[in-house]
Amino acid sequence: MVPSKASLHLAALLAAIPLVPALAHTGTGLASGLESGFLHPLTGPDHLVAMVAVGLWGAQLGNPAIWVLPITFPLVMALGGLLGISGFELPLVEPVIALSGIALGLLVALQVRPPLWLAALIVGVFAIFHGYAHGRELPEAADPTSYAVGFVLATGLLHLAGILIGILIAWPSGAKVVRACGAAIGCVGVYFLLASVGVIE
């Protein structure tokens, strides 16, 4: 299904919001502890939009996806975090994180309804890269455990925010708003993808 013209206009408006910093993980110098861990996903727009999109998509897919996807993401994200802590070199982290915004945004905008296992697989693959990015910064924190608890808690809240917005699909106009949010998230993902490969600064 193709998003309506009004939805695309709203998406373009939302995508025009200035995005600073361009990348959440380069040179941010995050402090340690619960507060910095909690703020990490919230101050990284590339993380933020993807995690909200997970909640939006889950709401669109309905039960049980509305809970399975937001549970799958942080669980797999923790595995990605361990990869980052271990020093394993995972390539293309920032481009794939940006790609997650594009893919998840499009899935919401187009109301794609794959089987639950496939939806969980898509979310899980992207979660590895988000978790890896967190994990690479975690060893530098003075209190790694608090840092991990902080970013997992923030991730859960972002998923919940997406679910709450996704509830709007109960109304026809609300469904259009949700799809417009998906389109906007996709646009944000394009911005970060271009930034990650140096096309824009």
CORTA-V931424 format. One record per helix or strand. SS is the DSSP state (A for helix, B for strand). FROM is the first residue (numbers start at 1). TO is the last residue. If there is no record, write none. Layout:
SS:FROM:TO, SS:FROM:TO
This chain:
A:5:15, A:33:43, A:45:61, A:65:86, A:93:109, A:116:138, A:144:170, A:172:196
